[in-house]
């Protein structure tokens, strides 16, 4: 593509050439026509004068020769014709004899003179073979006088005048070249200044502004460039401030941060992560497993870099409970436009890290982010140690409490059986009642300690859940009879789940006891199940007063009780035990209140035997 300067230069030059060419062409044509008209008038006038002289001398061949001598026309040709067009005399040198000349009545000038008395034409002479200008006039009624002048002189005069026009045209073209060069050079210098300012702005010198412009036409462009520079400067300043804030936050964080690219490769890390994994600071572009030798972490990163799960953030009811198909075991959540994966990383050094891998959702098709994911490493080694100490302490204390509690219950039963006063018997019953409650609490604490102390999953086998419900109902018979409640079971006979029968029985026992405790007297506890893909969802529903929305997530915490139900004869550990057992089975448990089918429902899922076989 031609430069702007070259295009302006060529445009001005082309305009000058066209204008000069048109001026020369039409000037020459106009001048030539004016010269021909002037020559015609002059020749006709001279021929008319010669005709008057010839009429005085006498129109004859002798008079024609005398007339030629009087007029002194050595190069002109004088011819005398009769009124029929026959040539009577001719002074042309080298012409044929008169007797051999043909009749001239068909000549344009002769034909016009016969009609109007005067005639003129420019043509080639058939006798002499040269171009001549002819003028013919009537001498009297019987003769015509014709004078012919060679065109060479006329053309020479025209060419001399046209040469002047040509020189003027050349001078005009030269001046146009100079003017085009000056104009294009000036415009180029002005545009070069604009280009230099724009280049400076593009290189980061946002203080530069366009002050001089080549013309008013460029004023909008200059204003737009100046506004662009101001906007860019403002955006860069804001981006620099945000970057500085981000750098300050990252470098002062106690947790390690690892930023990954769109393909899961390391983009950067903060100082805290570099302290834990020194190789990460110089491993830009490497895979995570090359810096942190953990296949589990690399698998989690690969899972996070896959397509965002649209189901991860969906719920099946207004209380925000996850759908049955959510994969809680994988530790994936999606909230606020981010998909998060959680895992616990145990290093060979003995450190334990809680890792959260977060990735923006919904931007893949737009290409709006250059960050693939962000992994945050939180050192929970000390927390895990304290948790282990807590579990050991609870287990040891619970185990040590069993002996004195057993003794207290024995002595209380002995006091009750003695023949003592009613007051002593009442005191013994109170001691026995609270001893039994403490014993149950100790047993529950030991159960929790055993569940928390074991790693990995339980030994699972195909189990008929109806059998577990039947055993649990038998264990809860006393509580059900005390409240006059019944248990209705709606479980398909061919339903089978992968579970540990004693643990599943304990889950149903705790849930049925909890439902019977809060169900209205004479009510019913409904146990149902339905298959959903590879899982079986169990529901234990009662028609009790319900659980406040704020307590739905906390009812599975140990010792937590809904405020208005405190004072019930319960240890506050039953639902916590259920949660641990279900999660050890790879399932999930939640509370719904109010449930879709009314009342309060405790819902948990286990893997189906049919689904496991298919997978």
C-alpha positions in Angstrom: 0.0 0.0 0.0 1.3 3.4 -1.0 2.2 5.9 1.8 -0.1 8.8 2.6 2.5 11.2 1.3 3.0 9.4 -2.0 -0.8 9.3 -2.5 -1.1 13.0 -1.9 1.9 13.7 -4.2 0.5 11.5 -6.9 -3.0 13.1 -6.6 -1.7 16.7 -6.9 0.6 15.7 -9.8 -2.2 13.9 -11.6 -4.6 16.8 -11.1 -1.9 19.2 -12.5 -1.2 17.0 -15.5 -4.9 16.6 -16.3 -5.5 20.3 -15.9 -2.5 21.2 -18.0 -3.3 18.7 -20.7 -6.9 19.9 -20.9 -5.7 23.5 -21.1 -3.1 22.9 -23.8 -5.5 20.7 -25.8 -8.4 23.1 -25.8 -6.1 26.1 -26.1 -4.4 24.7 -29.2 -7.8 23.7 -30.7 -9.2 27.2 -30.0 -6.1 29.0 -31.3 -6.0 26.9 -34.4 -9.7 27.5 -35.1 -9.2 31.2 -34.6 -6.3 31.3 -37.0 -8.2 29.4 -39.6 -11.1 31.8 -39.3 -8.8 34.8 -39.5 -7.0 33.3 -42.6 -10.4 32.6 -44.2 -11.6 36.2 -43.7 -8.3 37.6 -44.9 -8.1 35.3 -47.9 -11.8 36.0 -48.9 -11.2 39.8 -48.5 -8.0 39.6 -50.6 -9.8 37.5 -53.3 -12.7 40.0 -53.4 -10.2 42.9 -53.9 -8.4 40.9 -56.6 -11.7 40.3 -58.3 -12.4 44.0 -58.4 -9.0 44.7 -59.9 -9.4 41.8 -62.4 -12.7 43.2 -63.4 -11.1 46.5 -64.2 -8.2 44.9 -66.1 -10.5 42.4 -67.8 -11.2 38.8 -66.9 -8.9 37.0 -69.3 -5.8 34.8 -69.0 -3.7 37.8 -69.8 -5.5 39.8 -67.1 -4.8 37.0 -64.6 -1.1 37.1 -65.3 -1.1 40.9 -65.0 -3.1 40.6 -61.7 -0.5 38.1 -60.3 2.2 40.6 -61.0 0.3 43.5 -59.4 -0.5 41.5 -56.3 3.0 39.9 -56.1 1.8 36.5 -55.0 4.6 34.1 -55.9 3.4 31.2 -53.7 -0.3 31.8 -54.2 -2.3 30.1 -57.0 -4.7 32.3 -59.0 -7.3 30.6 -61.2 -10.0 32.1 -63.5 -13.1 30.0 -64.1 -16.1 30.6 -66.2 -19.6 30.3 -64.8 -19.7 26.6 -65.7 -16.6 25.8 -63.7 -14.2 25.4 -66.5 -10.6 26.7 -65.8 -9.7 29.5 -68.2 -6.3 30.5 -66.6 -4.1 29.2 -63.7 -0.9 30.6 -62.3 0.2 27.6 -60.3 3.8 26.6 -61.1 4.2 23.1 -62.3 0.4 22.7 -62.9 -0.9 20.8 -65.9 -2.0 22.6 -69.1 -5.4 24.2 -68.9 -6.8 21.9 -71.5 -6.1 18.9 -69.2 -7.7 20.3 -66.1 -11.1 18.9 -65.3 -14.2 21.0 -64.6 -14.1 22.6 -61.1 -17.8 23.1 -60.6 -17.7 20.3 -57.9 -15.1 22.0 -55.8 -16.7 23.2 -52.5 -15.5 26.8 -52.8 -16.5 27.1 -56.5 -19.9 25.6 -55.8 -20.5 28.1 -52.9 -19.3 31.0 -55.0 -21.7 30.1 -57.8 -24.6 30.2 -55.3 -23.7 33.0 -52.9 -20.9 34.9 -54.7 -18.2 33.8 -52.2 -16.8 30.5 -51.1 -14.0 29.0 -48.9 -12.5 25.6 -48.2 -9.4 23.9 -47.0 -8.5 20.7 -48.8 -5.8 18.9 -50.7 -5.3 19.9 -54.2 -5.8 17.1 -56.7 -3.6 18.9 -59.2 -0.6 19.9 -57.0 -1.0 17.3 -54.3 -0.6 19.7 -51.4 -2.9 21.1 -48.8 -4.3 24.6 -49.8 -6.8 27.1 -48.5 -9.2 28.1 -51.4 -11.2 31.4 -51.7 -13.5 32.0 -54.7 -15.6 35.1 -55.6 -17.7 36.1 -58.5 -16.0 38.7 -60.8 -19.1 39.3 -62.8 -21.9 37.3 -64.3 -19.6 35.2 -66.5 -16.4 34.6 -64.4 -15.2 33.4 -61.1 -11.8 34.2 -59.5 -10.2 31.7 -57.1 -7.0 32.2 -55.1 -5.3 29.3 -53.3 -2.8 29.8 -50.4 -0.5 26.9 -49.1 -1.3 25.8 -45.5 2.4 25.4 -44.6 2.8 29.0 -43.5 -0.5 28.9 -41.6 0.4 25.7 -39.8 3.9 27.0 -39.0 2.4 30.1 -37.4 -0.1 27.8 -35.5 2.7 25.5 -34.3 4.8 28.4 -33.1 1.9 29.7 -31.0 1.1 26.2 -29.7 4.7 25.7 -28.6 4.1 28.7 -26.3 1.2 26.9 -24.8 3.2 23.7 -24.4 6.0 25.6 -22.6 3.4 27.1 -20.3 2.0 23.6 -19.6 5.5 22.3 -18.8 6.2 25.2 -16.4 2.8 24.5 -14.8 3.6 20.8 -14.4 7.0 21.7 -12.8 5.4 24.1 -10.4 2.8 21.5 -9.6 5.6 19.0 -8.8 7.2 21.5 -6.5 3.9 22.4 -4.9 2.9 18.7 -4.4 6.3 17.9 -2.9 6.0 20.8 -0.5 2.4 20.0 0.5 3.1 16.3 1.0 6.3 17.0 2.9 4.6 19.4 5.2 1.8 17.0 5.8 4.3 14.2 6.4 6.1 16.3 8.9 2.8 17.1 10.7 1.7 13.5 10.6 5.2 12.3 11.8 4.7 14.5 14.9 1.3 12.9 15.5 2.8 9.4 14.9 5.6 10.1 17.4 3.2 11.2 20.0 1.0 8.1 19.5 4.1 5.8 19.6 5.2 7.5 22.8 1.8 6.9 24.3 1.8 3.2 23.2 5.3 2.8 24.9 3.9 4.1 28.2 4.6 7.8 28.0 1.0 8.8 28.8 1.9 12.4 29.5 2.5 13.2 25.8 -0.3 15.1 24.0 -1.0 16.2 20.5 -0.7 20.0 20.4 0.1 20.7 16.7 -2.1 19.3 14.0 -1.8 19.7 10.2 -5.3 21.1 9.8 -8.8 21.4 11.3 -9.8 18.1 9.7 -7.4 16.3 12.1 -8.7 18.1 15.2 -11.2 15.3 16.1 -8.4 12.7 15.7 -6.1 14.7 18.0 -8.9 15.1 20.6 -9.6 11.4 20.4 -5.9 10.5 20.8 -5.6 12.9 23.8 -8.7 11.4 25.4 -7.4 7.9 24.8 -4.1 8.8 26.4 -5.9 10.2 29.5 -8.1 7.1 29.7 -5.2 4.7 29.3 -3.2 6.6 31.9 -6.1 6.3 34.3 -6.6 2.6 33.6 -2.9 1.9 34.0 -2.8 3.8 37.2 -5.8 1.9 38.6 -4.3 -1.4 37.3 -1.0 -0.6 38.9 -2.7 0.1 42.2 -4.7 -3.1 42.0 -1.5 -5.0 41.2 0.4 -3.5 44.1 -2.5 -4.3 46.4 -2.6 -7.9 45.1 1.1 -8.3 45.4 1.0 -6.9 49.0 -1.8 -9.3 49.9 -0.1 -12.3 48.3 3.2 -11.6 49.8 1.8 -11.0 53.3 -0.5 -14.1 53.3 0.5 -16.9 55.7 -1.1 -19.4 53.3 0.7 -20.5 50.2 -0.9 -19.4 46.9 -0.2 -21.1 43.6 -1.5 -19.5 40.4 -2.0 -21.9 37.4 -2.5 -21.1 33.8 -5.3 -22.2 31.5 -3.5 -25.5 30.9 -2.8 -26.2 34.5 0.9 -25.1 34.5 2.4 -22.9 37.1 2.2 -19.1 36.5 3.4 -17.8 39.8 3.5 -18.4 43.6 3.7 -16.2 46.7 6.5 -16.2 49.3 4.7 -18.4 51.7 4.4 -21.2 49.2 8.0 -20.7 48.1 9.1 -21.3 51.7 7.3 -24.6 51.8 8.2 -25.6 48.3 11.4 -23.7 47.2 11.3 -25.3 43.7 8.0 -23.5 42.9 9.6 -20.1 42.7 11.7 -21.1 39.6 9.3 -23.6 38.1 7.2 -21.3 35.9 5.5 -23.3 33.2 6.0 -26.6 34.9 3.3 -29.1 36.0 2.3 -29.0 39.7 3.5 -32.6 40.3 7.0 -31.5 39.2 7.2 -29.1 42.2 4.9 -30.9 44.7 5.3 -34.7 44.3 1.7 -35.6 45.0 -0.3 -37.6 42.4 -3.4 -36.8 44.4 -2.8 -33.1 44.1 -2.1 -33.4 40.3 -5.3 -35.4 39.8 -7.3 -32.7 41.7 -5.7 -30.0 39.5 -6.6 -31.9 36.3 -10.2 -32.4 37.6 -10.4 -28.6 38.3 -9.1 -27.7 34.9 -11.8 -29.8 33.2 -15.2 -28.4 32.1 -17.0 -26.6 34.9 -19.7 -28.8 36.4 -23.1 -27.1 36.0 -24.7 -29.4 38.6 -22.2 -28.6 41.3 -24.0 -25.6 42.5 -27.6 -26.7 42.0 -30.0 -27.4 44.8 -33.2 -29.4 45.0 -35.1 -27.4 47.5 -35.4 -23.9 48.8 -33.2 -24.7 51.8 -30.2 -25.0 49.6 -29.7 -28.8 50.1 -27.6 -30.2 47.3 -29.1 -32.5 44.7 -28.7 -36.2 44.9 -26.2 -36.3 42.1 -23.7 -33.9 43.7 -20.3 -35.4 44.4 -19.4 -34.4 47.9 -16.8 -37.0 48.1 -14.7 -35.2 45.5 -14.9 -32.0 47.6 -16.2 -29.9 44.7 -18.4 -26.9 45.2 -19.5 -24.1 42.9 -20.5 -20.7 44.2 -20.3 -17.0 43.1 -19.1 -18.0 39.7 -16.2 -20.2 40.9 -15.8 -24.0 41.1 -13.8 -25.1 44.1 -12.1 -28.4 44.8 -10.9 -29.3 48.3 -8.4 -32.0 49.4 -6.2 -32.8 52.3 -2.6 -33.3 51.3 -0.2 -35.3 53.5 3.4 -34.7 52.7 6.3 -37.1 53.3 7.7 -34.6 55.8 4.7 -35.1 58.0 3.1 -31.9 57.1 -0.6 -31.8 56.4 -2.0 -29.2 54.0 -5.6 -28.3 53.3 -5.7 -27.3 49.6 -8.5 -25.3 48.0 -8.4 -25.2 44.2 -10.6 -22.5 42.8 -11.4 -21.9 39.2 -13.7 -19.2 37.5 -16.8 -20.7 35.9 -18.5 -19.6 32.7 -15.6 -17.7 31.1 -14.1 -20.5 28.9 -16.0 -19.5 25.7 -15.2 -15.8 26.2 -11.5 -16.1 26.9 -11.8 -13.4 29.5 -9.3 -14.8 32.0 -5.7 -15.8 31.6 -5.8 -17.6 35.0 -6.8 -21.3 34.9 -7.0 -21.9 38.6 -5.7 -20.7 42.0 -4.6 -23.2 44.6 -4.4 -22.1 48.3 -2.4 -24.2 50.7 -3.2 -23.9 54.4 -0.9 -25.7 56.8 -3.1 -27.7 59.2 -0.4 -29.9 60.7 -0.7 -28.4 64.2 -4.5 -28.4 63.9 -4.5 -32.1 63.0 -2.1 -32.8 65.9 -4.4 -31.0 68.3 -7.4 -32.8 66.8 -5.6 -36.1 67.3 -4.8 -35.1 70.9 -8.4 -34.2 71.4 -9.6 -37.5 70.0 -7.2 -39.4 72.2 -8.1 -37.4 75.2 -11.9 -38.0 74.6 -11.3 -41.7 74.0 -9.1 -42.1 77.1 -11.3 -40.0 79.3 -14.4 -41.8 78.1 -12.8 -45.2 78.6 -11.6 -44.3 82.1 -15.1 -43.0 83.0 -16.8 -46.3 82.2 -15.5 -48.0 85.3 -16.7 -45.4 87.9 -20.0 -44.9 86.0 -20.6 -48.6 86.1 -19.9 -48.6 89.9 -22.2 -45.6 90.4 -25.0 -47.3 88.5 -24.4 -50.5 90.5 -24.5 -48.7 93.9 -27.6 -46.7 92.8 -29.4 -49.9 91.9 -28.4 -51.4 95.2 -29.7 -48.3 97.1 -33.0 -48.7 95.2 -33.3 -52.4 96.1 -32.6 -51.8 99.8 -35.5 -51.4 102.2 -34.9 -47.7 102.7 -37.0 -44.7 103.1 -38.8 -43.3 100.0 -36.6 -40.3 99.9 -33.5 -42.5 99.7 -35.1 -44.5 96.9 -35.9 -41.3 95.0 -32.3 -40.2 95.4 -31.1 -43.6 94.1 -33.4 -43.4 91.1 -32.1 -39.9 90.2 -28.5 -41.1 90.5 -29.2 -44.2 88.4 -31.0 -42.0 85.7 -28.1 -39.6 85.4 -25.6 -42.5 85.5 -27.3 -44.2 82.6 -27.3 -40.9 80.7 -23.6 -40.4 81.4 -22.9 -44.0 80.3 -24.8 -43.5 77.1 -22.8 -40.3 76.5 -19.5 -42.1 77.2 -20.5 -44.9 74.8 -21.4 -42.3 72.1 -18.1 -40.5 72.7 -16.2 -43.8 72.3 -18.1 -44.6 69.2 -17.2 -41.2 67.7 -13.6 -41.7 68.7 -13.5 -45.1 67.0 -15.0 -43.6 63.8 -12.7 -40.7 63.8 -9.6 -42.7 64.6 -10.0 -45.1 61.7 -8.9 -44.2 58.2 -10.2 -45.3 54.9 -13.7 -46.7 54.3 -15.5 -49.4 56.2 -15.7 -53.0 55.0 -18.8 -52.8 52.8 -21.0 -55.6 51.5 -24.5 -55.8 49.9 -27.0 -55.1 52.6 -30.8 -55.2 52.7 -31.7 -51.9 54.4 -35.0 -53.3 55.6 -33.1 -55.7 57.9 -31.2 -52.7 59.3 -34.4 -50.8 59.8 -36.0 -53.8 61.5 -33.1 -54.2 63.9 -33.0 -50.5 64.7 -36.8 -50.5 65.3 -36.3 -53.3 67.8 -33.6 -51.3 69.6 -35.9 -48.3 69.8 -39.0 -50.2 70.9 -38.9 -48.6 74.4 -38.6 -45.1 73.1 -41.4 -45.7 70.5 -43.7 -47.2 73.1 -43.1 -44.4 75.5 -44.3 -41.9 72.8 -46.9 -44.4 71.4 -45.3 -43.9 68.0 -45.3 -46.4 65.1 -42.7 -46.9 62.3 -43.8 -47.3 58.7 -41.3 -48.6 56.1 -41.5 -48.0 52.4 -38.4 -49.7 50.9 -38.4 -51.9 47.9 -37.7 -55.6 48.6 -35.0 -55.7 46.0 -33.2 -52.6 47.3 -29.6 -53.3 48.2 -26.8 -50.9 49.3 -23.1 -51.2 49.9 -22.8 -50.8 53.6 -21.7 -52.2 56.9 -24.9 -53.7 58.5 -24.0 -52.8 62.2 -23.1 -49.3 61.3 -26.2 -48.9 59.0 -28.4 -50.2 61.9 -26.8 -47.7 64.2 -27.7 -44.9 61.8 -31.3 -46.0 61.5 -31.5 -46.4 65.3 -30.2 -42.9 66.0 -32.5 -41.3 63.4 -35.6 -43.2 64.5 -34.9 -42.4 68.2 -34.4 -38.7 67.2 -37.7 -38.8 65.2 -39.6 -40.5 68.0 -38.3 -38.0 70.5 -39.7 -35.0 68.6 -42.7 -36.6 66.9 -46.1 -35.8 68.4 -47.4 -38.5 70.8 -49.3 -41.1 68.9 -47.7 -40.1 65.6 -45.7 -42.1 63.1 -42.1 -42.2 61.9 -41.8 -42.8 58.1 -38.8 -44.5 56.6 -38.6 -44.5 52.8 -36.0 -45.1 50.1 -35.7 -44.6 46.4 -33.0 -45.1 43.9 -31.4 -42.1 42.1 -28.8 -43.2 39.6 -26.0 -45.0 41.4 -27.3 -43.9 44.8 -30.1 -44.8 47.1 -31.7 -42.0 49.1 -33.1 -42.8 52.5 -35.6 -40.5 54.3 -36.6 -40.7 57.9 -39.6 -38.3 58.4 -41.5 -37.2 61.5 -44.3 -34.7 62.1 -42.5 -32.9 64.9 -42.2 -29.1 65.4 -39.4 -28.9 62.8 -35.9 -27.4 62.8 -35.3 -23.6 62.3 -33.5 -22.8 59.1 -30.5 -21.4 60.9 -30.0 -24.8 62.6 -30.3 -27.1 59.6 -26.5 -27.3 59.1 -25.6 -27.4 62.7 -27.8 -30.2 64.0 -25.0 -32.7 62.9 -22.5 -31.0 65.2 -21.6 -32.9 68.4 -23.5 -31.7 71.5 -25.5 -29.2 69.5 -29.2 -29.1 70.2 -31.9 -26.8 68.9 -32.5 -24.2 71.6 -36.2 -24.8 72.2 -35.6 -28.6 72.5 -32.9 -28.4 75.2 -33.7 -30.4 78.3 -34.6 -33.5 76.3 -33.0 -36.7 77.5 -30.4 -36.9 74.8 -26.6 -36.8 74.6 -26.5 -34.5 71.5 -24.2 -37.0 69.7 -26.6 -39.2 67.8 -26.7 -37.1 64.6 -23.0 -36.5 64.7 -22.4 -40.2 64.8 -24.8 -40.6 61.9 -22.9 -38.0 59.9 -19.6 -39.7 60.5 -20.9 -43.2 59.6 -22.6 -42.0 56.4 -19.5 -40.1 55.3 -17.3 -43.1 56.0 -19.7 -45.0 53.6 -19.0 -42.3 51.0 -22.5 -40.8 51.3 -24.0 -37.5 52.4 -26.6 -36.6 55.1 -28.7 -33.5 55.5 -31.8 -32.2 57.2 -34.9 -30.8 55.5 -37.4 -28.7 57.4 -40.1 -28.4 56.3 -39.6 -31.4 53.9 -41.4 -31.7 50.6 -43.7 -34.4 52.0 -44.3 -32.5 55.2 -42.8 -32.6 58.7 -39.0 -32.8 59.2 -36.9 -35.2 57.2 -33.3 -36.5 57.8 -32.0 -37.6 54.4 -28.9 -39.6 53.6 -27.5 -41.4 50.6 -25.6 -44.6 50.1 -24.2 -46.3 47.0 -26.6 -48.8 45.3 -25.4 -52.3 44.6 -26.9 -52.1 41.1 -25.2 -48.8 40.4 -21.8 -50.1 41.7 -22.2 -53.2 39.4 -22.9 -51.0 36.4 -20.0 -48.7 37.1 
